[in-house]
Amino acid sequence: SSGINAEYGSTRSTGKHTMRNVADTGLMIVLTMLQKLDSKDVAQSFYQTYFLNILQHIFSVVTDSTNAAQLSNQTKVLAFMFSLVEQKKITVNLCANPAEYPGVTDNESFVKLYTKDLLKKAFPNLQDMQVTVFVDGMFALNQDTAAFREHLRDFIVQIKECAGEDLSDLYLSERQAQLKEAAQTKLRYQMTVPGILNPHEVTEEMAETI
């Protein structure tokens, strides 16, 4: 258990790193750790201590304009976390102070309210309905990664629009990935047609990308 706690502590800051490769690595370590915990006896103790902390941290990363382009891995982590709650895999009570949430008796209801409160405090210019629809979607779409990512991006667009910020970086990362895939597809095709590419032009690095 102490080893798991130390691992989480060492990766927490990397999820918010401005260098994308570092941030992505941190997010994937967090996701892998959560997936491994799912079948371990220490899981419930870890969830009780760190689940809300991780959730709050990931949301701070997602809604930070300097990290907004890194939605792919953030999507995977958030979708997995909300699925844990929805599928009742977290059996311990996540609500540390029941007096703040009277009448709430299950983790799903609590996490919904907690997340809404968290986002309303962070973004007071958003309407209650915008926050409610977003949080409901986190539960409804957590088994569909593409739909979950679009839902997350739509919410970030709403946040940025309220703040008058530039939206271009939200789509830059995905566009870069599309262009890379297109280049790899083109190279694969060229390598299958005799005469298009000189074999000596195909570097080892190029070959590794296809």
Disulfide bonds with the S-S distance in Angstrom:
none
